[in-house]
Amino acid sequence: MLIPDEIFAPHASARGLLVAVSGGPDSIALLALAAEWSKGDNRPPVFAATFDHGFRKASRAEAELCAALCARLGVPHRILEWHGEKPETRIQESARDARYAALVEHAKAIGADLLLTAHHADDQMETILFRLMRGSSIGGLAGMRAQTRRGGIVHARPLLAQRKAALVAYAKGRDLPFVIDPTNADPRFARTGLRRLAPQLEEAGLGPEIFARLAMRAERADAALDWAAQELAQRAILSREAGQTQLAGRQMAEAPEELALRLLLEEMSRLDGRPRLEQAEPLLRSLREATRESRSFRANLAGLLIDLRRDGTIVIAPEPARQS
């Protein structure tokens, strides 16, 4: 049973809640639950926004359906548009990034400090399966977090413990209009195949509850590894400047590989280098091997120069500009 007081209790101290509503049954249920909850005493105001990606002719009508429902529920609503050229590849990823950017900007404009999306337990299962398929790290197997920060706004997913069927039943039971996005069944997208696979996995005993347990344990392990990596940072970072990091090669070679990898990636990210995990892993192994053999090593990755000097110092800095 969906109980608004239980779902939104962690967010009672927010200044304002912005519900991202697409017109699907999940976000429609979240919108209605938030609207009901906001009627209680001393509750923060609830707003809603729909991102019109413009990829399908029906997208505007779906956004207007959301606007009409918000008017019925007494929730202020805004249709956000995607301006500029649309990509021909990585369509879903690009649309998601543009959607979140627009939602965060709108949240700030209306004074909301919390963005709510309707990701649920079935979505979590799908996300973890997708990351397993891509050989994700332990952090990836933690799935979607219940709460993260996005552009200075808290992004919360209050329905992660709820099944999609319960959300659909809630929307139908209250005669709330919703639409089914046809792209959810589009075979061009990898997640479509995972959705078809999910019922078979659940029948075999691998349902959302199992994946939720995996996500919880992976998140716990990821936090422990992050803590240990920060401990390593205290010993291994020799200097950290605006355009350079120096690390103690011996500390990086002797530490557990996972901790050294996390520290390397963190420092590369700080210097605007964001390599893929499968690129950073062999680089680190070569660095550690060269350190143990007391020889120099140099490599370029993600716009950065990683230089192991004869004295055992690892220097990470942006690649020097090429001479024309």
C-alpha positions in Angstrom: 0.0 0.0 0.0 1.3 3.4 -0.9 1.2 5.7 2.1 2.2 9.3 1.4 3.3 10.1 4.9 5.8 7.2 4.8 7.0 8.0 1.3 7.7 11.7 1.9 8.5 11.9 5.6 12.3 12.2 4.9 11.6 15.4 2.9 9.3 17.3 5.3 12.0 19.9 6.0 12.5 20.8 2.3 11.8 24.3 1.1 10.0 23.1 -1.9 9.5 19.9 -3.9 9.7 19.7 -7.7 8.1 16.6 -9.1 9.4 15.5 -12.6 6.3 14.2 -14.3 6.4 12.6 -17.8 2.9 11.4 -18.2 3.7 7.7 -17.5 1.9 5.9 -14.7 4.9 6.0 -12.4 5.4 9.8 -12.4 1.6 10.4 -12.4 1.3 8.3 -9.2 4.3 10.2 -7.7 2.6 13.5 -8.5 -0.7 12.5 -7.0 0.9 11.1 -3.9 3.0 14.3 -3.4 -0.1 16.5 -4.0 -2.1 14.5 -1.4 0.8 14.7 1.1 1.3 18.4 0.7 -2.2 19.1 2.0 -1.0 18.3 5.6 0.1 20.9 8.1 3.5 22.5 7.7 4.3 20.7 4.5 6.6 22.3 1.8 5.0 23.4 -1.4 4.9 21.0 -4.3 5.6 22.0 -7.9 5.7 19.9 -11.1 7.5 20.1 -14.5 7.4 18.1 -17.7 10.3 18.0 -20.1 9.1 18.0 -23.7 12.0 16.3 -25.6 10.3 16.9 -28.9 11.4 13.5 -30.4 7.8 12.3 -30.9 4.8 14.2 -32.2 2.8 13.1 -29.2 5.3 14.5 -26.7 3.6 17.9 -26.6 0.1 16.4 -26.0 1.6 14.3 -23.2 3.1 17.4 -21.6 -0.2 19.1 -21.8 -2.0 16.1 -20.2 0.4 16.5 -17.3 -0.4 20.2 -17.1 -4.1 19.5 -17.1 -3.8 17.0 -14.3 -1.7 19.4 -12.3 -4.4 22.0 -12.6 -6.9 19.5 -11.3 -4.7 18.6 -8.4 -3.8 22.2 -7.6 0.0 21.8 -8.3 1.8 24.6 -10.2 3.2 23.1 -13.4 5.7 24.1 -16.1 6.5 22.6 -19.5 10.2 22.6 -20.2 11.5 22.4 -23.7 14.7 21.0 -25.3 16.1 23.7 -27.5 18.8 23.2 -30.0 19.8 20.3 -32.3 18.9 16.7 -31.3 21.6 14.0 -31.4 21.4 11.1 -33.8 23.3 8.7 -31.5 23.1 8.1 -27.7 19.6 9.5 -27.9 18.3 8.4 -24.6 21.5 9.4 -22.7 21.4 12.9 -24.3 17.7 13.4 -23.6 18.2 12.3 -20.0 21.1 14.8 -19.5 19.1 17.6 -21.1 16.1 16.8 -19.0 17.9 16.8 -15.7 19.7 20.1 -16.6 16.4 21.8 -17.4 14.7 20.4 -14.2 17.6 21.5 -12.0 17.5 25.0 -13.5 13.7 25.2 -13.0 14.0 24.0 -9.4 16.4 26.8 -8.6 14.2 29.3 -10.4 11.1 28.5 -8.3 13.0 28.0 -5.0 12.6 24.3 -4.7 15.6 22.5 -3.2 14.4 18.9 -3.9 13.8 17.2 -7.2 11.7 14.1 -7.1 11.7 11.4 -9.8 9.5 8.3 -9.9 12.2 5.6 -10.3 10.9 2.4 -8.7 12.1 -1.1 -7.7 11.6 -2.5 -11.2 13.8 0.4 -12.6 16.4 -0.4 -10.0 16.5 -4.1 -11.1 16.8 -3.0 -14.7 19.6 -0.5 -13.9 21.7 -3.1 -12.1 21.2 -5.6 -14.9 22.3 -3.0 -17.4 25.4 -2.3 -15.4 26.2 -6.0 -14.9 26.0 -6.3 -18.7 28.6 -3.5 -19.0 30.9 -5.0 -16.4 30.3 -2.2 -13.8 32.3 -1.5 -10.7 31.0 -2.2 -7.2 29.7 1.3 -7.1 27.7 0.7 -10.3 26.1 -2.4 -8.7 24.7 -0.2 -5.9 22.3 1.0 -8.6 20.4 4.3 -8.3 20.8 6.0 -4.9 17.8 7.1 -2.9 19.3 10.5 -2.7 22.1 12.3 -4.5 23.1 15.9 -5.4 22.6 17.2 -8.9 23.7 20.7 -9.8 23.3 22.0 -6.3 19.8 20.4 -5.9 19.0 17.2 -4.0 17.7 14.6 -6.3 15.5 12.1 -4.4 13.9 8.8 -5.6 11.2 8.2 -2.9 9.6 5.2 -4.8 12.7 2.9 -5.0 11.0 0.4 -2.6 7.8 0.3 -4.6 6.9 -2.0 -7.5 5.7 -0.6 -10.8 2.5 -2.7 -10.6 1.5 -0.9 -7.4 2.1 2.5 -9.0 0.0 1.6 -12.0 -2.8 0.2 -9.8 -2.7 3.5 -7.7 -3.1 5.6 -10.8 -5.9 3.4 -12.2 -7.7 3.2 -8.9 -7.9 7.0 -8.7 -8.8 7.4 -12.4 -5.7 9.4 -13.1 -4.8 9.7 -16.8 -1.5 8.4 -18.0 0.3 7.4 -21.2 2.6 4.6 -22.2 5.8 5.8 -23.8 6.3 3.7 -27.0 10.1 4.1 -26.8 10.0 1.7 -23.8 9.4 -1.1 -26.3 11.8 0.2 -29.0 14.2 -2.6 -29.8 16.9 0.0 -30.7 17.5 0.5 -27.0 19.4 -2.0 -24.8 17.0 -1.6 -21.9 14.1 -2.9 -23.9 15.7 -6.4 -24.0 16.3 -6.2 -20.3 12.6 -5.4 -19.7 11.6 -8.5 -21.6 14.1 -10.6 -19.6 13.0 -9.3 -16.2 9.8 -11.5 -15.9 11.9 -14.7 -16.6 14.5 -13.7 -14.0 11.7 -13.0 -11.5 10.1 -16.4 -12.2 13.5 -18.0 -11.4 13.7 -16.1 -8.1 15.8 -13.1 -9.2 13.2 -10.4 -8.7 13.5 -6.7 -7.7 13.8 -7.6 -4.0 17.0 -9.6 -4.6 18.4 -6.7 -6.6 17.4 -4.2 -4.0 19.4 -6.3 -1.4 22.4 -6.4 -3.8 22.2 -2.6 -4.2 22.1 -2.0 -0.5 25.1 -4.3 0.1 27.1 -2.9 -2.8 26.4 0.7 -1.6 27.7 -0.3 1.8 30.8 -1.9 0.4 31.3 1.1 -2.0 31.2 3.5 1.0 33.7 1.5 2.9 36.1 1.4 -0.1 35.7 5.2 -0.5 36.6 5.7 3.1 39.7 3.5 2.7 40.7 5.3 -0.5 40.6 8.6 1.5 42.8 7.0 4.1 45.2 6.1 1.3 45.0 9.7 0.0 46.3 11.0 3.3 49.5 8.9 2.8 49.9 8.9 -0.9 49.2 12.5 -2.0 52.5 14.5 -1.9 51.0 17.7 -3.3 47.7 18.8 -4.9 47.7 22.0 -6.8 45.3 23.7 -9.3 46.9 22.0 -12.3 48.9 19.1 -10.9 48.8 16.2 -8.4 51.9 14.4 -7.1 51.5 10.9 -5.7 53.9 8.6 -3.8 54.5 5.8 -6.2 55.5 3.3 -3.5 52.2 3.9 -1.6 50.2 3.5 -4.8 52.1 0.2 -5.6 51.7 -1.3 -2.1 48.0 -0.4 -1.6 45.2 -2.7 -2.6 44.6 -2.2 -6.3 41.0 -1.1 -5.9 42.0 1.7 -3.5 44.9 2.9 -5.7 42.5 2.9 -8.7 39.9 5.0 -6.8 42.5 7.6 -5.8 44.0 7.7 -9.4 40.5 8.3 -10.9 39.6 10.9 -8.3 42.7 12.9 -9.0 42.3 12.6 -12.8 38.7 13.7 -12.5 39.8 16.7 -10.4 42.1 17.7 -13.3 39.2 17.3 -15.8 40.3 13.9 -17.0 37.5 11.3 -17.0 38.8 8.0 -18.5 36.7 4.9 -18.7 37.3 2.3 -16.0 38.7 -0.2 -18.6 41.2 2.4 -19.7 42.4 3.3 -16.2 42.8 -0.2 -14.9 45.7 -1.3 -17.3 47.3 2.1 -16.8 47.4 1.6 -13.0 48.8 -1.9 -13.4 51.6 -0.6 -15.6 52.3 2.2 -13.1 52.5 -0.2 -10.2 54.7 -2.6 -12.1 57.1 0.2 -13.1 57.2 1.4 -9.5 58.1 -2.0 -8.2 60.9 -2.3 -10.8 62.2 1.2 -10.0 61.9 2.5 -13.6 60.2 5.5 -15.2 56.9 5.3 -17.0 54.9 7.8 -19.0 51.4 7.6 -20.5 48.7 9.9 -21.8 45.1 9.3 -21.0 41.9 11.5 -21.1 43.9 14.6 -21.9 46.3 14.1 -19.0 50.0 13.1 -18.8 50.8 10.5 -16.1 54.5 10.5 -15.4 56.3 8.2 -13.0 59.7 9.7 -12.3 62.9 8.0 -11.3 62.5 9.1 -7.7 59.2 7.2 -7.5 56.9 10.2 -7.7 53.8 10.0 -9.9 52.9 13.4 -11.5 49.5 13.9 -13.0 49.0 17.0 -15.1 47.2 18.2 -18.2 49.0 17.3 -21.5 51.2 20.2 -22.7 49.9 22.0 -25.7 51.2 20.7 -28.9 53.5 22.9 -30.9 52.1 23.8 -34.3 
